[in-house]
Amino acid sequence: MKRFLPALVLLLAANFVAQAALADDGLQSAIAGPQRSEVNKKRDAARHPLETLRFFGITPKMTVVELSPGNGWYTEILAPYLQQQGQLIEALQSPESESDYGRKSFAKFKEKLDGNLSVYGKVKTAVFEPPVSLEFAPNESVDMVLTFRNIHNWIVGGDDNMKLLFKNVYASLKKGGVFGVVEHRLPVGQVQDANASTGYVSEAYVIKLAESVGFKLAAKSEINANPKDNALHEGGVWALPPTFANKEKDRQMYTDIGESDRMTLRFVK
């Protein structure tokens, strides 16, 4: 029996490599696909979707939740990638939200999904409105939870609500599940105010918060780093592209800086 073990190990290793290659091919195809808007594709150089999702360890058979997907930048990639073997759940505002902005945001996102059922027909939606509605999936039901540049929006609910939010993320994941975070990063030494009003968040704060509810920091990456960004901008992070909140004022300077410096963190349950 012993003489067959090396061959078995090699066979298993080869199968793993082959499966990883197929998963990566599918990811690259989704990123290059016609379902993506040209405007979104132009930001790939700043947002690094292939490298970011590789780092998080996504595979096409996973059940993945995206928290607060905004206009669906990553949805355009995740939906076709998970369509055949996995499941994408978009956690967003309620259609019956007390907020007019929330209702309009849901309607706009739903219009996007309904407008291309061949790509988005299998996507599920769940209600997620911090700090009011946080339970977006049953306990231990998902493989991965992702959020891109949202934590600064949630902090206004206060530390207790942030901890409860992270607890719900933790509860939703299966054992070994991944929580992937990308967020505008406040430079070490700068003080984050209670509301993260500049849009930048301390990396140490996010790590401490995640670890306080049971997560383990598995790895962090500089994939989305930008050393040109010192976070000292009139109007906060929104002064930078693509928003250019200050319009023509210092526009070339902000163009030269580029998009924000971002932390990229992978937590594991």
Secondary structure as UniProt FT lines:
FT   HELIX           2..4
FT   HELIX           5..32
FT   TURN            34..35
FT   HELIX           38..41
FT   TURN            42..43
FT   HELIX           44..47
FT   HELIX           49..56
FT   TURN            60..61
FT   STRAND          63..67
FT   TURN            70..74
FT   HELIX           75..82
FT   TURN            83..85
FT   STRAND          87..92
FT   TURN            95..96
FT   HELIX           100..114
FT   TURN            115..116
FT   HELIX           117..120
FT   TURN            121..122
FT   STRAND          124..127
FT   TURN            130..132
FT   TURN            139..140
FT   STRAND          142..148
FT   HELIX           151..154
FT   HELIX           155..157
FT   HELIX           159..172
FT   STRAND          173..186
FT   TURN            188..189
FT   TURN            194..195
FT   TURN            197..198
FT   STRAND          201..202
FT   HELIX           203..212
FT   TURN            213..214
FT   STRAND          216..221
FT   TURN            223..224
FT   TURN            227..228
FT   TURN            234..235
FT   HELIX           236..239
FT   TURN            241..243
FT   TURN            245..250
FT   HELIX           251..257
FT   STRAND          262..268
//
